[in-house]
Amino acid sequence: MNNFYKLSPYFKNLKTFILEAVFLLLLYIGYILIFQVLTPSYYFCQIIKFFKIMEFVYCGDFSDYSESISNLNVLFSQNYTYQSRPFLMIITSIFYNFLSLFELNLIDKTILSYLIFNYLLLTIEYFFVKKLMLFYKFNLSFKKLVLIQAMLILNPVMKFSITEITIQQGTILIFLISLIYLNLGNLKYVLFLGIIYLYNGSSIFFILLLIYELFKNKKLYKFIYKLFIFFSPYIIYRGIFIINKYDFYDANTEYWGQFYWLNRYIYGLINLIIDFLNLNIVNLEVKYYSGEWYCTEITTFFTCYIKDINQTVSYLSIFVILFIFIFKSEIKIDKNLYIVFTAYLFFWSLIGWYPPIRFSLYPINSLFVFLVINYIATGNLNIQKSINLIIILIYLINLNNWNVFYYDSIKFIVNLKFIEIYFWTALLLNNLRGMMAKLPYVSKYYFK
């Protein structure tokens, strides 16, 4: 009997976990159904059917992903584009093999496997967010948790990743786990980020946070130990290639030249040393990448990135307005949130390739996601806050892809539909009334 009472909290937590996961699943399926009716506009991709009636986004890399999801051996083939993303391929392949027990065609199995993977990722994100909110000692009602789930689904990066095979939704999880690590300092989060590195390589930005810790704590041995933990999953994965004498191909650097421009200066310095010392060593080869959106000079890269940030802020201007007029005065912001955001924003500035509203979107979107979640969790869900959040979610449901926003050159206010203008006017008036109520004399005579 005593053992039963000891186990009862675990059963209660499991019941809560299952209930919240089921509700998240219902919201997830709900968005997929909404997508069938309110399909956002895309610029480079086309819409295809799966199960003959459901719509999914088909971009140029769909076939590359589906090839390895259906056959993992492709992952180790020469010059395979997504060799550096084994986590996505392996997990999705497990779901694919399970679905192979049923009579489904390749496209249906591939899409369904990816949708299951995305739900798994969302579930992990949600419970990490909940852990962080409880750490901040927020009182989380069921309504608040549902709104948090909706925000995790409808933010632009996740919204446009659910129905398209991509890895960009991982940027939110990377941002989240990095923030949790700075607050809790547990080494398991370093390992989590090391595993995610095999899914989305931008988790390597975490090294910037470890360097920040090093300057703060002056403990070099801990820095080296954490680096080893972080890279251990990658070392194991690369070890498979070395043992089997496979060639490893990283399309991010070899094909797109992301971050590779930095080697021009690193290799250049090494070659100068080789020449100066007259060493009998062949100079390192320096590759040059050029073309549209490439800015690979010390004098130009940051200017290009600032332009991209301006475009991203324009695309997400609603959240900027909300932060200035609503969030800033109503929420308490963890300073570590700004540290993670600054590090992630700086990391993407070094990429050297700046397609519009892409890489700067990832840190800025993540920041606004957590500002909105913080706003949801802070205080009570009164009528004014509920109206604000409903309007935000309606706007996100109707939001078009950032490529449409950029290439059609549609400014924010022109891009709004009539109903959205109505809701945003209601939001501003709603909050204007709230701000006026806080003014002396005005509150005394008009808001009794």
Contacts in CASP RR format, 6 or more apart in sequence:
PFRMAT RR
TARGET T0000
AUTHOR 0000-0000-0000
METHOD contacts of the structure
MODEL  1
MNNFYKLSPYFKNLKTFILEAVFLLLLYIGYILIFQVLTPSYYFCQIIKF
FKIMEFVYCGDFSDYSESISNLNVLFSQNYTYQSRPFLMIITSIFYNFLS
LFELNLIDKTILSYLIFNYLLLTIEYFFVKKLMLFYKFNLSFKKLVLIQA
MLILNPVMKFSITEITIQQGTILIFLISLIYLNLGNLKYVLFLGIIYLYN
GSSIFFILLLIYELFKNKKLYKFIYKLFIFFSPYIIYRGIFIINKYDFYD
ANTEYWGQFYWLNRYIYGLINLIIDFLNLNIVNLEVKYYSGEWYCTEITT
FFTCYIKDINQTVSYLSIFVILFIFIFKSEIKIDKNLYIVFTAYLFFWSL
IGWYPPIRFSLYPINSLFVFLVINYIATGNLNIQKSINLIIILIYLINLN
NWNVFYYDSIKFIVNLKFIEIYFWTALLLNNLRGMMAKLPYVSKYYFK
17 127 0 8 1.000
20 126 0 8 1.000
20 127 0 8 1.000
20 130 0 8 1.000
20 145 0 8 1.000
20 149 0 8 1.000
21 123 0 8 1.000
23 145 0 8 1.000
23 146 0 8 1.000
23 149 0 8 1.000
24 119 0 8 1.000
24 122 0 8 1.000
24 123 0 8 1.000
24 126 0 8 1.000
24 149 0 8 1.000
25 119 0 8 1.000
27 146 0 8 1.000
27 149 0 8 1.000
27 150 0 8 1.000
27 153 0 8 1.000
28 118 0 8 1.000
28 119 0 8 1.000
28 122 0 8 1.000
28 153 0 8 1.000
28 162 0 8 1.000
31 153 0 8 1.000
31 154 0 8 1.000
31 159 0 8 1.000
31 162 0 8 1.000
32 54 0 8 1.000
32 115 0 8 1.000
32 162 0 8 1.000
32 163 0 8 1.000
34 397 0 8 1.000
35 55 0 8 1.000
35 162 0 8 1.000
35 163 0 8 1.000
36 53 0 8 1.000
36 54 0 8 1.000
36 55 0 8 1.000
38 397 0 8 1.000
38 398 0 8 1.000
39 47 0 8 1.000
39 55 0 8 1.000
40 159 0 8 1.000
40 160 0 8 1.000
40 399 0 8 1.000
40 400 0 8 1.000
40 401 0 8 1.000
40 404 0 8 1.000
41 400 0 8 1.000
41 401 0 8 1.000
41 404 0 8 1.000
42 57 0 8 1.000
42 401 0 8 1.000
42 403 0 8 1.000
42 404 0 8 1.000
43 401 0 8 1.000
43 403 0 8 1.000
43 404 0 8 1.000
43 407 0 8 1.000
43 408 0 8 1.000
44 59 0 8 1.000
44 403 0 8 1.000
45 57 0 8 1.000
45 58 0 8 1.000
45 59 0 8 1.000
45 60 0 8 1.000
45 164 0 8 1.000
46 57 0 8 1.000
46 58 0 8 1.000
47 55 0 8 1.000
47 56 0 8 1.000
47 57 0 8 1.000
47 58 0 8 1.000
48 55 0 8 1.000
48 56 0 8 1.000
48 57 0 8 1.000
48 58 0 8 1.000
48 107 0 8 1.000
49 55 0 8 1.000
49 56 0 8 1.000
50 56 0 8 1.000
50 107 0 8 1.000
50 108 0 8 1.000
50 111 0 8 1.000
50 112 0 8 1.000
51 108 0 8 1.000
55 163 0 8 1.000
56 111 0 8 1.000
56 163 0 8 1.000
56 164 0 8 1.000
57 160 0 8 1.000
57 163 0 8 1.000
57 164 0 8 1.000
59 164 0 8 1.000
59 165 0 8 1.000
59 166 0 8 1.000
61 81 0 8 1.000
61 82 0 8 1.000
61 165 0 8 1.000
62 110 0 8 1.000
62 165 0 8 1.000
64 80 0 8 1.000
64 81 0 8 1.000
64 82 0 8 1.000
65 82 0 8 1.000
65 88 0 8 1.000
65 89 0 8 1.000
65 110 0 8 1.000
65 114 0 8 1.000
65 165 0 8 1.000
66 106 0 8 1.000
66 107 0 8 1.000
66 110 0 8 1.000
66 165 0 8 1.000
67 74 0 8 1.000
68 74 0 8 1.000
68 75 0 8 1.000
68 80 0 8 1.000
68 82 0 8 1.000
68 89 0 8 1.000
68 93 0 8 1.000
69 89 0 8 1.000
69 92 0 8 1.000
69 93 0 8 1.000
69 96 0 8 1.000
69 110 0 8 1.000
69 113 0 8 1.000
69 114 0 8 1.000
70 93 0 8 1.000
70 96 0 8 1.000
70 106 0 8 1.000
70 109 0 8 1.000
70 110 0 8 1.000
72 89 0 8 1.000
72 90 0 8 1.000
72 93 0 8 1.000
74 80 0 8 1.000
75 82 0 8 1.000
75 83 0 8 1.000
75 86 0 8 1.000
75 89 0 8 1.000
75 90 0 8 1.000
76 83 0 8 1.000
76 240 0 8 1.000
76 241 0 8 1.000
76 244 0 8 1.000
76 246 0 8 1.000
78 246 0 8 1.000
78 247 0 8 1.000
78 249 0 8 1.000
79 247 0 8 1.000
79 249 0 8 1.000
80 249 0 8 1.000
81 249 0 8 1.000
81 251 0 8 1.000
81 255 0 8 1.000
82 88 0 8 1.000
82 89 0 8 1.000
82 251 0 8 1.000
83 248 0 8 1.000
83 249 0 8 1.000
83 250 0 8 1.000
83 251 0 8 1.000
84 198 0 8 1.000
84 201 0 8 1.000
84 250 0 8 1.000
84 251 0 8 1.000
84 252 0 8 1.000
85 167 0 8 1.000
85 198 0 8 1.000
85 199 0 8 1.000
85 200 0 8 1.000
86 198 0 8 1.000
86 199 0 8 1.000
86 237 0 8 1.000
87 195 0 8 1.000
87 196 0 8 1.000
87 198 0 8 1.000
87 199 0 8 1.000
88 117 0 8 1.000
88 167 0 8 1.000
88 199 0 8 1.000
91 117 0 8 1.000
91 120 0 8 1.000
92 113 0 8 1.000
92 114 0 8 1.000
92 116 0 8 1.000
92 117 0 8 1.000
93 113 0 8 1.000
95 112 0 8 1.000
95 113 0 8 1.000
95 116 0 8 1.000
95 117 0 8 1.000
96 109 0 8 1.000
96 110 0 8 1.000
96 113 0 8 1.000
99 109 0 8 1.000
99 112 0 8 1.000
99 113 0 8 1.000
100 109 0 8 1.000
104 112 0 8 1.000
110 165 0 8 1.000
111 165 0 8 1.000
114 165 0 8 1.000
115 162 0 8 1.000
118 161 0 8 1.000
118 162 0 8 1.000
118 169 0 8 1.000
121 169 0 8 1.000
121 170 0 8 1.000
121 173 0 8 1.000
122 152 0 8 1.000
122 153 0 8 1.000
122 158 0 8 1.000
124 173 0 8 1.000
125 152 0 8 1.000
125 172 0 8 1.000
125 173 0 8 1.000
125 176 0 8 1.000
126 148 0 8 1.000
126 149 0 8 1.000
126 152 0 8 1.000
128 173 0 8 1.000
128 176 0 8 1.000
128 177 0 8 1.000
128 180 0 8 1.000
129 148 0 8 1.000
129 152 0 8 1.000
129 176 0 8 1.000
129 373 0 8 1.000
130 140 0 8 1.000
130 145 0 8 1.000
130 148 0 8 1.000
131 180 0 8 1.000
132 176 0 8 1.000
132 179 0 8 1.000
132 180 0 8 1.000
132 183 0 8 1.000
133 140 0 8 1.000
133 148 0 8 1.000
133 373 0 8 1.000
133 377 0 8 1.000
134 140 0 8 1.000
135 180 0 8 1.000
135 183 0 8 1.000
135 184 0 8 1.000
136 334 0 8 1.000
136 377 0 8 1.000
138 144 0 8 1.000
138 377 0 8 1.000
138 378 0 8 1.000
138 379 0 8 1.000
139 379 0 8 1.000
140 377 0 8 1.000
141 381 0 8 1.000
143 381 0 8 1.000
144 376 0 8 1.000
144 377 0 8 1.000
144 381 0 8 1.000
147 376 0 8 1.000
147 381 0 8 1.000
147 389 0 8 1.000
147 393 0 8 1.000
148 373 0 8 1.000
148 376 0 8 1.000
148 377 0 8 1.000
150 393 0 8 1.000
151 369 0 8 1.000
151 372 0 8 1.000
151 373 0 8 1.000
151 376 0 8 1.000
151 392 0 8 1.000
151 393 0 8 1.000
152 158 0 8 1.000
152 172 0 8 1.000
152 369 0 8 1.000
152 373 0 8 1.000
153 159 0 8 1.000
153 162 0 8 1.000
154 393 0 8 1.000
154 396 0 8 1.000
154 397 0 8 1.000
155 172 0 8 1.000
155 365 0 8 1.000
155 368 0 8 1.000
155 369 0 8 1.000
155 372 0 8 1.000
155 396 0 8 1.000
156 315 0 8 1.000
156 316 0 8 1.000
156 361 0 8 1.000
156 365 0 8 1.000
156 396 0 8 1.000
156 399 0 8 1.000
156 402 0 8 1.000
157 168 0 8 1.000
157 169 0 8 1.000
157 171 0 8 1.000
157 172 0 8 1.000
157 361 0 8 1.000
157 362 0 8 1.000
157 365 0 8 1.000
157 366 0 8 1.000
158 169 0 8 1.000
158 172 0 8 1.000
159 396 0 8 1.000
159 399 0 8 1.000
160 401 0 8 1.000
160 402 0 8 1.000
161 168 0 8 1.000
161 169 0 8 1.000
162 169 0 8 1.000
167 199 0 8 1.000
167 200 0 8 1.000
168 200 0 8 1.000
168 362 0 8 1.000
170 196 0 8 1.000
170 199 0 8 1.000
170 200 0 8 1.000
171 200 0 8 1.000
171 202 0 8 1.000
171 362 0 8 1.000
171 363 0 8 1.000
171 365 0 8 1.000
171 366 0 8 1.000
172 365 0 8 1.000
172 366 0 8 1.000
172 369 0 8 1.000
173 196 0 8 1.000
174 193 0 8 1.000
174 196 0 8 1.000
174 200 0 8 1.000
174 202 0 8 1.000
174 203 0 8 1.000
174 205 0 8 1.000
174 206 0 8 1.000
174 344 0 8 1.000
175 340 0 8 1.000
175 341 0 8 1.000
175 344 0 8 1.000
175 362 0 8 1.000
175 363 0 8 1.000
175 366 0 8 1.000
175 367 0 8 1.000
175 370 0 8 1.000
176 366 0 8 1.000
176 370 0 8 1.000
177 189 0 8 1.000
177 192 0 8 1.000
177 193 0 8 1.000
177 196 0 8 1.000
178 189 0 8 1.000
178 193 0 8 1.000
178 205 0 8 1.000
178 206 0 8 1.000
178 209 0 8 1.000
178 340 0 8 1.000
178 343 0 8 1.000
178 344 0 8 1.000
179 334 0 8 1.000
179 336 0 8 1.000
179 337 0 8 1.000
179 340 0 8 1.000
179 370 0 8 1.000
180 189 0 8 1.000
181 189 0 8 1.000
181 190 0 8 1.000
181 193 0 8 1.000
181 206 0 8 1.000
181 209 0 8 1.000
182 209 0 8 1.000
182 336 0 8 1.000
182 339 0 8 1.000
182 340 0 8 1.000
183 334 0 8 1.000
183 336 0 8 1.000
187 226 0 8 1.000
187 229 0 8 1.000
190 206 0 8 1.000
190 226 0 8 1.000
190 229 0 8 1.000
190 230 0 8 1.000
191 229 0 8 1.000
191 230 0 8 1.000
191 232 0 8 1.000
191 233 0 8 1.000
193 203 0 8 1.000
193 206 0 8 1.000
193 230 0 8 1.000
194 203 0 8 1.000
194 206 0 8 1.000
194 229 0 8 1.000
194 230 0 8 1.000
194 231 0 8 1.000
194 232 0 8 1.000
194 233 0 8 1.000
194 234 0 8 1.000
195 233 0 8 1.000
196 203 0 8 1.000
197 203 0 8 1.000
197 204 0 8 1.000
197 230 0 8 1.000
197 231 0 8 1.000
197 233 0 8 1.000
197 234 0 8 1.000
198 233 0 8 1.000
198 234 0 8 1.000
198 237 0 8 1.000
201 252 0 8 1.000
202 344 0 8 1.000
202 347 0 8 1.000
202 348 0 8 1.000
202 362 0 8 1.000
204 347 0 8 1.000
205 343 0 8 1.000
205 344 0 8 1.000
205 347 0 8 1.000
205 348 0 8 1.000
206 230 0 8 1.000
207 227 0 8 1.000
207 230 0 8 1.000
208 343 0 8 1.000
208 346 0 8 1.000
208 347 0 8 1.000
209 339 0 8 1.000
209 340 0 8 1.000
209 343 0 8 1.000
210 223 0 8 1.000
210 226 0 8 1.000
210 227 0 8 1.000
210 230 0 8 1.000
211 223 0 8 1.000
212 339 0 8 1.000
212 343 0 8 1.000
213 222 0 8 1.000
213 223 0 8 1.000
214 220 0 8 1.000
214 223 0 8 1.000
238 248 0 8 1.000
240 246 0 8 1.000
241 247 0 8 1.000
241 248 0 8 1.000
252 258 0 8 1.000
252 259 0 8 1.000
253 259 0 8 1.000
253 260 0 8 1.000
256 289 0 8 1.000
256 353 0 8 1.000
257 287 0 8 1.000
257 289 0 8 1.000
257 352 0 8 1.000
257 353 0 8 1.000
258 351 0 8 1.000
258 352 0 8 1.000
258 353 0 8 1.000
259 350 0 8 1.000
259 351 0 8 1.000
259 352 0 8 1.000
260 287 0 8 1.000
260 289 0 8 1.000
261 289 0 8 1.000
261 296 0 8 1.000
261 297 0 8 1.000
261 301 0 8 1.000
261 352 0 8 1.000
262 350 0 8 1.000
263 286 0 8 1.000
263 287 0 8 1.000
264 286 0 8 1.000
264 288 0 8 1.000
264 296 0 8 1.000
265 298 0 8 1.000
267 284 0 8 1.000
267 285 0 8 1.000
267 286 0 8 1.000
268 284 0 8 1.000
268 286 0 8 1.000
270 284 0 8 1.000
271 283 0 8 1.000
271 284 0 8 1.000
271 286 0 8 1.000
273 279 0 8 1.000
274 281 0 8 1.000
274 283 0 8 1.000
275 283 0 8 1.000
288 296 0 8 1.000
289 296 0 8 1.000
289 353 0 8 1.000
290 296 0 8 1.000
293 304 0 8 1.000
293 353 0 8 1.000
293 354 0 8 1.000
293 355 0 8 1.000
293 356 0 8 1.000
294 352 0 8 1.000
294 353 0 8 1.000
294 354 0 8 1.000
295 301 0 8 1.000
295 303 0 8 1.000
295 304 0 8 1.000
295 305 0 8 1.000
295 352 0 8 1.000
295 353 0 8 1.000
295 354 0 8 1.000
296 352 0 8 1.000
301 349 0 8 1.000
301 350 0 8 1.000
301 352 0 8 1.000
302 349 0 8 1.000
304 352 0 8 1.000
304 354 0 8 1.000
305 348 0 8 1.000
305 349 0 8 1.000
305 354 0 8 1.000
305 360 0 8 1.000
307 354 0 8 1.000
308 354 0 8 1.000
308 356 0 8 1.000
308 357 0 8 1.000
308 358 0 8 1.000
308 359 0 8 1.000
308 360 0 8 1.000
309 345 0 8 1.000
309 360 0 8 1.000
309 364 0 8 1.000
311 356 0 8 1.000
311 357 0 8 1.000
311 360 0 8 1.000
311 406 0 8 1.000
312 357 0 8 1.000
312 360 0 8 1.000
312 361 0 8 1.000
312 364 0 8 1.000
312 402 0 8 1.000
313 320 0 8 1.000
313 364 0 8 1.000
314 405 0 8 1.000
314 411 0 8 1.000
314 412 0 8 1.000
315 357 0 8 1.000
315 361 0 8 1.000
315 402 0 8 1.000
315 405 0 8 1.000
315 406 0 8 1.000
315 412 0 8 1.000
316 361 0 8 1.000
316 364 0 8 1.000
316 365 0 8 1.000
316 368 0 8 1.000
317 412 0 8 1.000
318 392 0 8 1.000
318 395 0 8 1.000
318 412 0 8 1.000
318 424 0 8 1.000
319 368 0 8 1.000
319 371 0 8 1.000
319 372 0 8 1.000
322 371 0 8 1.000
322 372 0 8 1.000
322 388 0 8 1.000
322 392 0 8 1.000
323 368 0 8 1.000
323 371 0 8 1.000
325 428 0 8 1.000
325 431 0 8 1.000
325 435 0 8 1.000
326 375 0 8 1.000
326 388 0 8 1.000
326 431 0 8 1.000
327 371 0 8 1.000
327 372 0 8 1.000
327 374 0 8 1.000
327 375 0 8 1.000
330 375 0 8 1.000
330 378 0 8 1.000
331 371 0 8 1.000
331 374 0 8 1.000
331 375 0 8 1.000
331 378 0 8 1.000
332 374 0 8 1.000
332 378 0 8 1.000
333 371 0 8 1.000
333 374 0 8 1.000
337 367 0 8 1.000
337 370 0 8 1.000
341 363 0 8 1.000
341 366 0 8 1.000
341 367 0 8 1.000
344 362 0 8 1.000
344 363 0 8 1.000
344 366 0 8 1.000
345 360 0 8 1.000
345 363 0 8 1.000
345 364 0 8 1.000
347 363 0 8 1.000
348 359 0 8 1.000
348 360 0 8 1.000
348 362 0 8 1.000
348 363 0 8 1.000
351 359 0 8 1.000
354 360 0 8 1.000
356 402 0 8 1.000
356 403 0 8 1.000
356 406 0 8 1.000
357 402 0 8 1.000
357 403 0 8 1.000
357 405 0 8 1.000
357 406 0 8 1.000
358 402 0 8 1.000
361 402 0 8 1.000
372 389 0 8 1.000
372 392 0 8 1.000
375 385 0 8 1.000
375 388 0 8 1.000
375 389 0 8 1.000
376 389 0 8 1.000
384 430 0 8 1.000
384 431 0 8 1.000
384 433 0 8 1.000
384 434 0 8 1.000
387 426 0 8 1.000
387 427 0 8 1.000
387 430 0 8 1.000
388 427 0 8 1.000
388 430 0 8 1.000
388 431 0 8 1.000
391 423 0 8 1.000
391 424 0 8 1.000
391 426 0 8 1.000
391 427 0 8 1.000
394 419 0 8 1.000
394 420 0 8 1.000
394 423 0 8 1.000
395 420 0 8 1.000
395 423 0 8 1.000
395 424 0 8 1.000
398 417 0 8 1.000
398 420 0 8 1.000
400 415 0 8 1.000
404 410 0 8 1.000
405 415 0 8 1.000
416 424 0 8 1.000
433 447 0 8 1.000
436 442 0 8 1.000
436 443 0 8 1.000
436 446 0 8 1.000
436 447 0 8 1.000
437 443 0 8 1.000
437 446 0 8 1.000
437 447 0 8 1.000
END
